[in-house]
């Protein structure tokens, strides 16, 4: 809406309903189990997120500097905890992936 170049990635889905609600997002990381469930579904997948539609959304631009961003993040317990949890889980997954690749390469 405001012309800020971004790329959004959705992750950590618990069910296909969450994925369907983000259809149209730039990138989604979907587990093999949920991908299989989606591929076997006969329910149509409707695009929910659309940059053109976003341009007409009735929202105000939020001006943030780092100080205000950090205050708002820390003031929202769920956002703070889930952000940290997500970072820790992705970091652990990177370590697992590195070990897996190394084992396949015989290192």
MOPAC internal coordinates of N, CA, C and O (Angstrom, degrees):
PM7 1SCF
backbone

  N    0.0000 0     0.00 0     0.00 0    0    0    0
  C    1.4448 1     0.00 0     0.00 0    1    0    0
  C    1.5236 1   111.34 1     0.00 0    2    1    0
  O    1.2310 1   120.15 1   139.40 1    3    2    1
  N    1.2978 1   117.32 1   -40.60 1    3    2    1
  C    1.4588 1   120.26 1  -173.35 1    5    3    2
  C    1.5252 1   113.20 1  -101.68 1    6    5    3
  O    1.2310 1   120.10 1  -171.39 1    7    6    5
  N    1.3243 1   117.42 1     8.61 1    7    6    5
  C    1.4560 1   121.11 1   176.45 1    9    7    6
  C    1.5153 1   114.61 1    74.39 1   10    9    7
  O    1.2310 1   120.04 1  -159.09 1   11   10    9
  N    1.3071 1   117.52 1    20.91 1   11   10    9
  C    1.4623 1   121.26 1   178.50 1   13   11   10
  C    1.5276 1   107.71 1   -89.42 1   14   13   11
  O    1.2310 1   119.72 1   -62.36 1   15   14   13
  N    1.3402 1   118.14 1   117.64 1   15   14   13
  C    1.4683 1   119.08 1  -178.06 1   17   15   14
  C    1.5303 1   110.55 1   -67.22 1   18   17   15
  O    1.2310 1   120.87 1   -58.76 1   19   18   17
  N    1.3105 1   115.95 1   121.24 1   19   18   17
  C    1.4611 1   121.33 1  -179.45 1   21   19   18
  C    1.5199 1   109.86 1  -141.50 1   22   21   19
  O    1.2310 1   121.08 1   -18.21 1   23   22   21
  N    1.3043 1   115.54 1   161.79 1   23   22   21
  C    1.4548 1   122.26 1   169.55 1   25   23   22
  C    1.5236 1   105.77 1  -135.45 1   26   25   23
  O    1.2310 1   120.76 1   -58.61 1   27   26   25
  N    1.3127 1   116.15 1   121.39 1   27   26   25
  C    1.4620 1   121.88 1  -175.70 1   29   27   26
  C    1.5199 1   109.59 1  -103.50 1   30   29   27
  O    1.2310 1   120.84 1   -44.94 1   31   30   29
  N    1.3422 1   116.00 1   135.06 1   31   30   29
  C    1.4629 1   120.52 1   176.86 1   33   31   30
  C    1.5239 1   109.06 1  -123.61 1   34   33   31
  O    1.2310 1   120.98 1   -59.30 1   35   34   33
  N    1.3180 1   115.73 1   120.70 1   35   34   33
  C    1.4572 1   121.24 1   175.00 1   37   35   34
  C    1.5184 1   109.83 1   -88.09 1   38   37   35
  O    1.2310 1   120.57 1   -36.19 1   39   38   37
  N    1.3312 1   116.52 1   143.81 1   39   38   37
  C    1.4660 1   120.31 1  -177.89 1   41   39   38
  C    1.5226 1   110.09 1  -152.53 1   42   41   39
  O    1.2310 1   121.14 1    -7.38 1   43   42   41
  N    1.3193 1   115.43 1   172.62 1   43   42   41
  C    1.4687 1   123.85 1   174.85 1   45   43   42
  C    1.5211 1   113.16 1    62.60 1   46   45   43
  O    1.2310 1   120.76 1  -136.07 1   47   46   45
  N    1.3214 1   116.15 1    43.93 1   47   46   45
  C    1.4602 1   120.40 1   179.94 1   49   47   46
  C    1.5174 1   110.77 1   -75.92 1   50   49   47
  O    1.2310 1   121.04 1   -37.87 1   51   50   49
  N    1.3289 1   115.61 1   142.13 1   51   50   49
  C    1.4609 1   121.33 1   178.80 1   53   51   50
  C    1.5219 1   112.01 1  -100.78 1   54   53   51
  O    1.2310 1   120.52 1   158.88 1   55   54   53
  N    1.3396 1   116.62 1   -21.12 1   55   54   53
  C    1.4686 1   119.94 1  -178.89 1   57   55   54
  C    1.5261 1   109.77 1  -156.50 1   58   57   55
  O    1.2310 1   120.69 1   -13.00 1   59   58   57
  N    1.3302 1   116.28 1   167.00 1   59   58   57
  C    1.4664 1   120.28 1  -177.27 1   61   59   58
  C    1.5222 1   112.14 1   -70.22 1   62   61   59
  O    1.2310 1   120.05 1   155.92 1   63   62   61
  N    1.3187 1   117.52 1   -24.08 1   63   62   61
  C    1.4664 1   120.18 1   177.29 1   65   63   62
  C    1.5197 1   111.34 1   -60.86 1   66   65   63
  O    1.2310 1   120.31 1   140.03 1   67   66   65
  N    1.3310 1   117.01 1   -39.97 1   67   66   65
  C    1.4643 1   120.79 1   177.78 1   69   67   66
  C    1.5263 1   110.53 1   -64.30 1   70   69   67
  O    1.2310 1   120.66 1   140.30 1   71   70   69
  N    1.3190 1   116.35 1   -39.70 1   71   70   69
  C    1.4670 1   120.77 1   179.80 1   73   71   70
  C    1.5186 1   109.98 1   -65.98 1   74   73   71
  O    1.2310 1   120.43 1   135.72 1   75   74   73
  N    1.3229 1   116.78 1   -44.28 1   75   74   73
  C    1.4679 1   121.25 1  -179.79 1   77   75   74
  C    1.5272 1   111.64 1   -59.90 1   78   77   75
  O    1.2310 1   120.24 1   143.96 1   79   78   77
  N    1.3289 1   117.14 1   -36.04 1   79   78   77
  C    1.4663 1   120.54 1  -179.86 1   81   79   78
  C    1.5278 1   112.22 1   -70.32 1   82   81   79
  O    1.2310 1   120.19 1   161.66 1   83   82   81
  N    1.3352 1   117.24 1   -18.34 1   83   82   81
  C    1.4651 1   120.61 1   178.63 1   85   83   82
  C    1.5269 1   112.45 1  -107.50 1   86   85   83
  O    1.2310 1   120.23 1  -165.41 1   87   86   85
  N    1.3277 1   117.16 1    14.59 1   87   86   85
  C    1.4695 1   120.40 1   177.27 1   89   87   86
  C    1.5235 1   109.03 1   -58.28 1   90   89   87
  O    1.2310 1   121.14 1   -55.16 1   91   90   89
  N    1.3276 1   115.42 1   124.84 1   91   90   89
  C    1.4577 1   121.52 1  -176.00 1   93   91   90
  C    1.5196 1   112.38 1   109.57 1   94   93   91
  O    1.2310 1   120.32 1   169.62 1   95   94   93
  N    1.3375 1   116.99 1   -10.38 1   95   94   93
  C    1.4641 1   121.73 1   176.32 1   97   95   94
  C    1.5324 1   108.42 1   -63.72 1   98   97   95
  O    1.2310 1   120.08 1   -30.32 1   99   98   97
  N    1.3380 1   117.45 1   149.68 1   99   98   97
  C    1.4667 1   121.52 1  -177.68 1  101   99   98
  C    1.5233 1   112.41 1   -52.46 1  102  101   99
  O    1.2310 1   120.58 1   128.72 1  103  102  101
  N    1.3271 1   116.51 1   -51.28 1  103  102  101
  C    1.4659 1   121.84 1  -176.50 1  105  103  102
  C    1.5248 1   108.93 1  -142.66 1  106  105  103
  O    1.2310 1   120.80 1   -38.13 1  107  106  105
  N    1.3231 1   116.08 1   141.87 1  107  106  105
  C    1.4625 1   121.12 1   175.15 1  109  107  106
  C    1.5235 1   108.40 1  -132.22 1  110  109  107
  O    1.2310 1   120.33 1   -46.27 1  111  110  109
  N    1.3233 1   116.97 1   133.73 1  111  110  109
  C    1.4581 1   119.85 1   171.97 1  113  111  110
  C    1.5224 1   106.33 1   -98.55 1  114  113  111
  O    1.2310 1   120.92 1   -64.90 1  115  114  113
  N    1.3286 1   115.85 1   115.10 1  115  114  113
  C    1.4607 1   121.89 1  -173.51 1  117  115  114
  C    1.5256 1   108.67 1  -120.31 1  118  117  115
  O    1.2310 1   120.84 1   -49.44 1  119  118  117
  N    1.3249 1   115.99 1   130.56 1  119  118  117
  C    1.4677 1   120.22 1   179.78 1  121  119  118
  C    1.5236 1   110.07 1   -64.77 1  122  121  119
  O    1.2310 1   120.57 1   -25.64 1  123  122  121
  N    1.3353 1   116.51 1   154.36 1  123  122  121
  C    1.4698 1   119.49 1   178.22 1  125  123  122
  C    1.5350 1   112.77 1   -56.18 1  126  125  123
  O    1.2310 1   120.34 1   142.98 1  127  126  125
  N    1.3351 1   116.95 1   -37.02 1  127  126  125
  C    1.4662 1   120.29 1  -179.34 1  129  127  126
  C    1.5257 1   111.25 1   -63.47 1  130  129  127
  O    1.2310 1   120.63 1   132.96 1  131  130  129
  N    1.3369 1   116.41 1   -47.04 1  131  130  129
  C    1.4646 1   119.57 1  -179.65 1  133  131  130
  C    1.5227 1   111.26 1   -71.17 1  134  133  131
  O    1.2310 1   119.94 1   147.12 1  135  134  133
  N    1.3271 1   117.71 1   -32.88 1  135  134  133
  C    1.4644 1   120.83 1   176.63 1  137  135  134
  C    1.5282 1   109.97 1   -63.75 1  138  137  135
  O    1.2310 1   120.67 1   138.60 1  139  138  137
  N    1.3227 1   116.32 1   -41.40 1  139  138  137
  C    1.4700 1   120.93 1   177.92 1  141  139  138
  C    1.5276 1   110.07 1   -63.15 1  142  141  139
  O    1.2310 1   120.89 1   135.52 1  143  142  141
  N    1.3268 1   115.91 1   -44.48 1  143  142  141
  C    1.4655 1   120.38 1   179.38 1  145  143  142
  C    1.5317 1   110.92 1   -60.83 1  146  145  143
  O    1.2310 1   120.35 1   137.77 1  147  146  145
  N    1.3185 1   116.93 1   -42.23 1  147  146  145
  C    1.4692 1   120.76 1   178.06 1  149  147  146
  C    1.5226 1   111.18 1   -64.77 1  150  149  147
  O    1.2310 1   120.68 1   137.29 1  151  150  149
  N    1.3261 1   116.31 1   -42.71 1  151  150  149
  C    1.4680 1   119.63 1  -177.00 1  153  151  150
  C    1.5237 1   112.07 1   -67.66 1  154  153  151
  O    1.2310 1   120.39 1   152.98 1  155  154  153
  N    1.3222 1   116.86 1   -27.02 1  155  154  153
  C    1.4650 1   120.70 1   179.73 1  157  155  154
  C    1.5262 1   113.04 1   -88.58 1  158  157  155
  O    1.2310 1   120.65 1   171.25 1  159  158  157
  N    1.3196 1   116.36 1    -8.75 1  159  158  157
  C    1.4662 1   120.53 1  -178.29 1  161  159  158
  C    1.5289 1   111.07 1   -75.75 1  162  161  159
  O    1.2310 1   121.03 1   -35.86 1  163  162  161
  N    1.3180 1   115.63 1   144.14 1  163  162  161
  C    1.4737 1   120.57 1   175.11 1  165  163  162
  C    1.5243 1   110.64 1   -99.22 1  166  165  163
  O    1.2310 1   120.68 1   176.86 1  167  166  165
  N    1.3329 1   116.31 1    -3.14 1  167  166  165
  C    1.4653 1   121.29 1   178.92 1  169  167  166
  C    1.5285 1   109.35 1   -71.17 1  170  169  167
  O    1.2310 1   119.74 1   -49.58 1  171  170  169
  N    1.3412 1   118.11 1   130.42 1  171  170  169
  C    1.4695 1   119.63 1   179.58 1  173  171  170
  C    1.5313 1   111.10 1   -62.17 1  174  173  171
  O    1.2310 1   120.91 1   -34.16 1  175  174  173
  N    1.3175 1   115.87 1   145.84 1  175  174  173
  C    1.4594 1   121.40 1   177.92 1  177  175  174
  C    1.5233 1   108.02 1  -101.62 1  178  177  175
  O    1.2310 1   121.10 1   -70.02 1  179  178  177
  N    1.3198 1   115.51 1   109.98 1  179  178  177
  C    1.4637 1   121.92 1  -176.66 1  181  179  178
  C    1.5264 1   110.00 1   -96.62 1  182  181  179
  O    1.2310 1   120.77 1   -45.98 1  183  182  181
  N    1.3321 1   116.13 1   134.02 1  183  182  181
  C    1.4637 1   119.88 1   177.55 1  185  183  182
  C    1.5233 1   108.80 1   -67.46 1  186  185  183
  O    1.2310 1   120.54 1   -54.00 1  187  186  185
  N    1.3413 1   116.58 1   126.00 1  187  186  185
  C    1.4632 1   121.82 1  -179.12 1  189  187  186
  C    1.5259 1   112.11 1  -103.34 1  190  189  187
  O    1.2310 1   120.77 1   148.32 1  191  190  189
  N    1.3324 1   116.14 1   -31.68 1  191  190  189
  C    1.4644 1   120.69 1  -177.37 1  193  191  190
  C    1.5171 1   109.26 1  -109.21 1  194  193  191
  O    1.2310 1   120.91 1   -51.70 1  195  194  193
  N    1.3291 1   115.86 1   128.30 1  195  194  193
  C    1.4591 1   120.89 1  -175.71 1  197  195  194
  C    1.5292 1   109.01 1  -143.17 1  198  197  195
  O    1.2310 1   119.78 1   -59.60 1  199  198  197
  N    1.3303 1   118.03 1   120.40 1  199  198  197
  C    1.4657 1   120.55 1  -178.94 1  201  199  198
  C    1.5300 1   113.36 1   -56.53 1  202  201  199
  O    1.2310 1   119.97 1   144.12 1  203  202  201
  N    1.3083 1   117.66 1   -35.88 1  203  202  201
  C    1.4665 1   120.17 1   179.89 1  205  203  202
  C    1.5252 1   111.31 1   -67.51 1  206  205  203
  O    1.2310 1   120.60 1   139.27 1  207  206  205
  N    1.3212 1   116.46 1   -40.73 1  207  206  205
  C    1.4681 1   119.76 1   177.89 1  209  207  206
  C    1.5258 1   110.65 1   -68.64 1  210  209  207
  O    1.2310 1   120.54 1   147.56 1  211  210  209
  N    1.3225 1   116.58 1   -32.44 1  211  210  209
  C    1.4658 1   120.70 1  -179.87 1  213  211  210
  C    1.5212 1   111.39 1   -62.72 1  214  213  211
  O    1.2310 1   120.56 1   148.55 1  215  214  213
  N    1.3210 1   116.53 1   -31.45 1  215  214  213
  C    1.4657 1   120.16 1  -179.12 1  217  215  214
  C    1.5182 1   112.41 1   -60.78 1  218  217  215
  O    1.2310 1   120.12 1   152.17 1  219  218  217
  N    1.3283 1   117.37 1   -27.83 1  219  218  217
  C    1.4611 1   120.25 1  -179.00 1  221  219  218
  C    1.5304 1   112.53 1   -97.62 1  222  221  219
  O    1.2310 1   120.04 1  -175.74 1  223  222  221
  N    1.3326 1   117.53 1     4.26 1  223  222  221
  C    1.4683 1   120.75 1   179.87 1  225  223  222
  C    1.5232 1   110.18 1   -64.21 1  226  225  223
  O    1.2310 1   121.04 1   -38.02 1  227  226  225
  N    1.3125 1   115.61 1   141.98 1  227  226  225
  C    1.4664 1   121.10 1  -178.63 1  229  227  226
  C    1.5249 1   109.67 1   -90.67 1  230  229  227
  O    1.2310 1   121.44 1  -104.01 1  231  230  229
  N    1.3272 1   114.85 1    75.99 1  231  230  229
  C    1.4600 1   120.89 1   177.11 1  233  231  230
  C    1.5222 1   108.35 1  -133.70 1  234  233  231
  O    1.2310 1   121.47 1   -28.29 1  235  234  233
  N    1.3243 1   114.79 1   151.71 1  235  234  233
  C    1.4609 1   120.06 1   179.49 1  237  235  234
  C    1.5237 1   109.65 1   -95.22 1  238  237  235
  O    1.2310 1   121.30 1   -31.59 1  239  238  237
  N    1.3261 1   115.12 1   148.41 1  239  238  237
  C    1.4586 1   120.17 1   177.46 1  241  239  238
  C    1.5275 1   109.22 1   -70.96 1  242  241  239
  O    1.2310 1   120.98 1   -45.84 1  243  242  241
  N    1.3199 1   115.73 1   134.16 1  243  242  241
  C    1.4537 1   122.23 1   179.52 1  245  243  242
  C    1.5260 1   108.34 1  -101.71 1  246  245  243
  O    1.2310 1   120.69 1   -61.60 1  247  246  245
  N    1.3066 1   116.29 1   118.40 1  247  246  245
  C    1.4687 1   120.99 1   179.03 1  249  247  246
  C    1.5279 1   108.28 1   -91.44 1  250  249  247
  O    1.2310 1   120.67 1   -57.72 1  251  250  249
  N    1.3338 1   116.32 1   122.28 1  251  250  249
  C    1.4602 1   121.21 1  -178.23 1  253  251  250
  C    1.5160 1   111.43 1  -131.24 1  254  253  251
  O    1.2310 1   121.10 1   -43.58 1  255  254  253
  N    1.3151 1   115.50 1   136.42 1  255  254  253
  C    1.4546 1   119.47 1   164.75 1  257  255  254
  C    1.5373 1   105.68 1  -104.84 1  258  257  255
  O    1.2310 1   120.04 1    -3.31 1  259  258  257
  N    1.3135 1   117.53 1   176.69 1  259  258  257
  C    1.4615 1   119.30 1  -176.24 1  261  259  258
  C    1.5227 1   111.91 1   -60.81 1  262  261  259
  O    1.2310 1   120.33 1   139.17 1  263  262  261
  N    1.3200 1   116.98 1   -40.83 1  263  262  261
  C    1.4653 1   120.56 1  -178.73 1  265  263  262
  C    1.5308 1   110.85 1   -60.08 1  266  265  263
  O    1.2310 1   120.33 1   133.07 1  267  266  265
  N    1.3166 1   116.97 1   -46.93 1  267  266  265
  C    1.4644 1   120.79 1  -179.21 1  269  267  266
  C    1.5323 1   110.51 1   -67.15 1  270  269  267
  O    1.2310 1   120.57 1   139.53 1  271  270  269
  N    1.3422 1   116.51 1   -40.47 1  271  270  269
  C    1.4643 1   119.90 1   178.04 1  273  271  270
  C    1.5236 1   110.65 1   -59.18 1  274  273  271
  O    1.2310 1   120.68 1   131.24 1  275  274  273
  N    1.3335 1   116.30 1   -48.76 1  275  274  273
  C    1.4663 1   119.75 1  -178.60 1  277  275  274
  C    1.5269 1   111.36 1   -62.99 1  278  277  275
  O    1.2310 1   120.31 1   141.27 1  279  278  277
  N    1.3273 1   117.02 1   -38.73 1  279  278  277
  C    1.4613 1   120.58 1   178.20 1  281  279  278
  C    1.5302 1   110.20 1   -62.51 1  282  281  279
  O    1.2310 1   120.60 1   132.25 1  283  282  281
  N    1.3248 1   116.47 1   -47.75 1  283  282  281
  C    1.4681 1   120.38 1  -178.70 1  285  283  282
  C    1.5302 1   111.14 1   -64.21 1  286  285  283
  O    1.2310 1   120.04 1   140.14 1  287  286  285
  N    1.3304 1   117.53 1   -39.86 1  287  286  285
  C    1.4628 1   121.05 1   178.59 1  289  287  286
  C    1.5231 1   110.31 1   -63.74 1  290  289  287
  O    1.2310 1   120.23 1   131.83 1  291  290  289
  N    1.3269 1   117.17 1   -48.17 1  291  290  289
  C    1.4628 1   121.04 1  -178.62 1  293  291  290
  C    1.5224 1   112.56 1   -68.89 1  294  293  291
  O    1.2310 1   120.36 1   155.29 1  295  294  293
  N    1.3158 1   116.92 1   -24.71 1  295  294  293
  C    1.4619 1   121.56 1   179.71 1  297  295  294
  C    1.5259 1   111.88 1   -77.54 1  298  297  295
  O    1.2310 1   120.30 1   165.07 1  299  298  297
  N    1.3256 1   117.03 1   -14.93 1  299  298  297
  C    1.4632 1   121.97 1  -179.93 1  301  299  298
  C    1.5282 1   107.60 1  -109.63 1  302  301  299
  O    1.2310 1   120.87 1   -81.32 1  303  302  301
  N    1.3335 1   115.95 1    98.68 1  303  302  301
  C    1.4707 1   120.67 1  -173.41 1  305  303  302
  C    1.5262 1   112.19 1   -56.27 1  306  305  303
  O    1.2310 1   120.09 1   136.46 1  307  306  305
  N    1.3270 1   117.43 1   -43.54 1  307  306  305
  C    1.4582 1   119.42 1  -178.06 1  309  307  306
  C    1.5296 1   110.63 1   -65.37 1  310  309  307
  O    1.2310 1   120.13 1   135.22 1  311  310  309
  N    1.3243 1   117.35 1   -44.78 1  311  310  309
  C    1.4665 1   120.26 1   180.00 1  313  311  310
  C    1.5287 1   110.33 1   -61.28 1  314  313  311
  O    1.2310 1   120.68 1   136.76 1  315  314  313
  N    1.3173 1   116.31 1   -43.24 1  315  314  313
  C    1.4578 1   120.93 1  -179.43 1  317  315  314
  C    1.5284 1   110.82 1   -62.78 1  318  317  315
  O    1.2310 1   120.55 1   130.05 1  319  318  317
  N    1.3321 1   116.55 1   -49.95 1  319  318  317
  C    1.4644 1   120.53 1  -178.04 1  321  319  318
  C    1.5217 1   111.95 1   -65.90 1  322  321  319
  O    1.2310 1   120.02 1   136.07 1  323  322  321
  N    1.3225 1   117.57 1   -43.93 1  323  322  321
  C    1.4661 1   120.82 1  -177.65 1  325  323  322
  C    1.5269 1   111.57 1   -68.95 1  326  325  323
  O    1.2310 1   119.97 1   146.26 1  327  326  325
  N    1.3234 1   117.66 1   -33.74 1  327  326  325
  C    1.4627 1   120.18 1   176.77 1  329  327  326
  C    1.5281 1   109.72 1   -63.98 1  330  329  327
  O    1.2310 1   120.64 1   131.13 1  331  330  329
  N    1.3249 1   116.39 1   -48.87 1  331  330  329
  C    1.4617 1   120.38 1   178.33 1  333  331  330
  C    1.5171 1   112.24 1   -61.82 1  334  333  331
  O    1.2310 1   120.82 1   137.11 1  335  334  333
  N    1.3360 1   116.03 1   -42.89 1  335  334  333
  C    1.4635 1   120.63 1   179.05 1  337  335  334
  C    1.5268 1   110.86 1   -61.53 1  338  337  335
  O    1.2310 1   120.58 1   136.47 1  339  338  337
  N    1.3147 1   116.49 1   -43.53 1  339  338  337
  C    1.4657 1   120.47 1   179.64 1  341  339  338
  C    1.5152 1   112.17 1   -62.59 1  342  341  339
  O    1.2310 1   120.64 1   136.94 1  343  342  341
  N    1.3207 1   116.38 1   -43.06 1  343  342  341
  C    1.4652 1   120.55 1   179.39 1  345  343  342
  C    1.5292 1   110.10 1   -63.42 1  346  345  343
  O    1.2310 1   120.39 1   135.65 1  347  346  345
  N    1.3369 1   116.86 1   -44.35 1  347  346  345
  C    1.4736 1   120.08 1   179.69 1  349  347  346
  C    1.5279 1   111.18 1   -62.87 1  350  349  347
  O    1.2310 1   120.11 1   137.88 1  351  350  349
  N    1.3296 1   117.40 1   -42.12 1  351  350  349
  C    1.4716 1   120.42 1  -179.14 1  353  351  350
  C    1.5249 1   111.55 1   -67.29 1  354  353  351
  O    1.2310 1   120.16 1   137.73 1  355  354  353
  N    1.3336 1   117.30 1   -42.27 1  355  354  353
  C    1.4599 1   119.38 1   178.04 1  357  355  354
  C    1.5251 1   110.49 1   -65.04 1  358  357  355
  O    1.2310 1   119.99 1   140.99 1  359  358  357
  N    1.3320 1   117.63 1   -39.01 1  359  358  357
  C    1.4670 1   120.57 1   178.22 1  361  359  358
  C    1.5285 1   110.47 1   -63.12 1  362  361  359
  O    1.2310 1   120.28 1   138.03 1  363  362  361
  N    1.3319 1   117.07 1   -41.97 1  363  362  361
  C    1.4697 1   120.65 1   178.08 1  365  363  362
  C    1.5237 1   110.47 1   -64.52 1  366  365  363
  O    1.2310 1   120.41 1   140.96 1  367  366  365
  N    1.3210 1   116.81 1   -39.04 1  367  366  365
  C    1.4656 1   120.23 1   178.62 1  369  367  366
  C    1.5238 1   111.79 1   -65.70 1  370  369  367
  O    1.2310 1   120.27 1   145.34 1  371  370  369
  N    1.3254 1   117.09 1   -34.66 1  371  370  369
  C    1.4704 1   120.57 1   177.37 1  373  371  370
  C    1.5265 1   109.47 1   -63.21 1  374  373  371
  O    1.2310 1   120.53 1   136.20 1  375  374  373
  N    1.3228 1   116.60 1   -43.80 1  375  374  373
  C    1.4691 1   120.63 1   179.04 1  377  375  374
  C    1.5271 1   109.91 1   -61.61 1  378  377  375
  O    1.2310 1   120.11 1   135.06 1  379  378  377
  N    1.3410 1   117.39 1   -44.94 1  379  378  377
  C    1.4728 1   121.15 1   178.06 1  381  379  378
  C    1.5223 1   110.86 1   -60.26 1  382  381  379
  O    1.2310 1   120.57 1   135.94 1  383  382  381
  N    1.3220 1   116.52 1   -44.06 1  383  382  381
  C    1.4612 1   120.66 1  -179.36 1  385  383  382
  C    1.5237 1   111.00 1   -64.18 1  386  385  383
  O    1.2310 1   120.37 1   136.99 1  387  386  385
  N    1.3306 1   116.90 1   -43.01 1  387  386  385
  C    1.4627 1   120.21 1   178.58 1  389  387  386
  C    1.5309 1   110.97 1   -60.75 1  390  389  387
  O    1.2310 1   120.32 1   137.71 1  391  390  389
  N    1.3340 1   116.99 1   -42.29 1  391  390  389
  C    1.4722 1   120.78 1   178.48 1  393  391  390
  C    1.5228 1   110.71 1   -65.36 1  394  393  391
  O    1.2310 1   120.24 1   138.93 1  395  394  393
  N    1.3197 1   117.15 1   -41.07 1  395  394  393
  C    1.4627 1   121.56 1   179.16 1  397  395  394
  C    1.5260 1   110.55 1   -62.09 1  398  397  395
  O    1.2310 1   120.55 1   131.88 1  399  398  397
  N    1.3295 1   116.55 1   -48.12 1  399  398  397
  C    1.4685 1   120.75 1  -179.55 1  401  399  398
  C    1.5247 1   109.89 1   -63.04 1  402  401  399
  O    1.2310 1   120.51 1   136.27 1  403  402  401
  N    1.3291 1   116.63 1   -43.73 1  403  402  401
  C    1.4694 1   120.14 1   179.04 1  405  403  402
  C    1.5248 1   110.94 1   -60.51 1  406  405  403
  O    1.2310 1   120.21 1   140.21 1  407  406  405
  N    1.3404 1   117.20 1   -39.79 1  407  406  405
  C    1.4727 1   119.83 1   179.60 1  409  407  406
  C    1.5225 1   111.19 1   -66.18 1  410  409  407
  O    1.2310 1   120.11 1   145.58 1  411  410  409
  N    1.3105 1   117.40 1   -34.42 1  411  410  409
  C    1.4656 1   121.01 1   179.75 1  413  411  410
  C    1.5248 1   111.49 1   -74.73 1  414  413  411
  O    1.2310 1   120.89 1   152.80 1  415  414  413
  N    1.3327 1   115.91 1   -27.20 1  415  414  413
  C    1.4617 1   120.55 1   179.03 1  417  415  414
  C    1.5280 1   111.67 1   -89.72 1  418  417  415
  O    1.2310 1   120.77 1   178.13 1  419  418  417
  N    1.3372 1   116.13 1    -1.87 1  419  418  417
  C    1.4611 1   120.47 1   177.85 1  421  419  418
  C    1.5079 1   113.74 1    75.72 1  422  421  419
  O    1.2310 1   119.89 1  -151.68 1  423  422  421
  N    1.3065 1   117.82 1    28.32 1  423  422  421
  C    1.4740 1   120.77 1   179.84 1  425  423  422
  C    1.5016 1   111.13 1   -98.28 1  426  425  423
  O    1.2310 1   120.10 1   180.00 1  427  426  425

